Amino acid sequence: MRNVLIAYASVNGTARECAERLAEQLNGPEVTICDLAKTTPDPAEFDLIVIGSCIRFGKLRPSARKFLGTCAAICKTKPVGVFLCCGLTHNFEDYCQRLIPDALRRDAFLISNFGGVLDPKGKSFWDRFWIRAARSSILESEMEDGEYTPVLPGILPENIGQMAVYAKKALSEMIG
Ligand SMILES: Cc1cc2nc3c(=O)[nH]c(=O)nc-3n(C[C@H](O)[C@H](O)[C@H](O)COP(=O)(O)O)c2cc1C
């Protein structure tokens, strides 16, 4: 049976939830979900790897940055997919350009935006502070644009579904 690793770095749980939703949709292969804050997996043990990180202050989590570097070195020989969770979705392309190694941008089977959540409930003091400011600026800019039912970001299930489809295709194309 094929062996898939979904490695994530998350502070408030969005990237973890995305990793779990993706795992549910990959019915078929054996799937290991790994929290990069706790463990550094060995890519050699897996047939396909998906790595995801939340974005905070325009940066990846350090554990994800490190593991992305490891994946960049093997992505020519093994299928690798990448997802980001970001609350400021209009910055996604910029995050890809700045934060994802060239080799992965060239060879990953998919780099996707799984969305982000801006809900202050249950978060730490400073996280609530940042989230409230971000929510206000999104709401204000959308109201200025004449959108009277402004939309806050959320998880993007269709993009998680697309990652599952691409991953299954990459597994089915593997020889041996
Ligand atoms: C302190 C803080 C800083 C953040 N900085 C950014 C940022 O620079 N860009 C962005 O797109 N989203 C930013 N976000 C939004 C997060 O990416 C979003 O809440 C995401 O769902 C967090 O993922 P997690 O729950 O896995 O930690 C920030 C959120 C917090 C709380």
The ligand as a Gaussian input file, in Angstrom:
#p B3LYP/6-31G(d) Opt

LIG

0 1
 C       -0.638000      36.955000      15.118000
 C       -1.126000      36.581000      13.751000
 C       -0.438000      36.986000      12.635000
 C       -0.915000      36.655000      11.355000
 N       -0.224000      37.086000      10.264000
 C       -0.715000      36.802000       9.036000
 C       -0.025000      37.278000       7.876000
 O        1.014000      37.924000       7.934000
 N       -0.574000      36.999000       6.675000
 C       -1.733000      36.274000       6.534000
 O       -2.169000      36.041000       5.411000
 N       -2.401000      35.814000       7.623000
 C       -1.901000      36.050000       8.860000
 N       -2.561000      35.598000       9.960000
 C       -3.801000      34.824000       9.779000
 C       -3.493000      33.332000       9.847000
 O       -2.758000      32.927000       8.727000
 C       -4.812000      32.573000       9.904000
 O       -5.476000      32.921000      11.101000
 C       -4.618000      31.073000       9.838000
 O       -5.894000      30.463000       9.828000
 C       -3.795000      30.577000      11.012000
 O       -3.507000      29.212000      10.887000
 P       -3.356000      28.288000      12.198000
 O       -4.718000      28.289000      12.868000
 O       -2.989000      26.938000      11.657000
 O       -2.303000      28.874000      13.073000
 C       -2.100000      35.896000      11.226000
 C       -2.801000      35.496000      12.377000
 C       -2.314000      35.822000      13.625000
 C       -3.082000      35.362000      14.835000

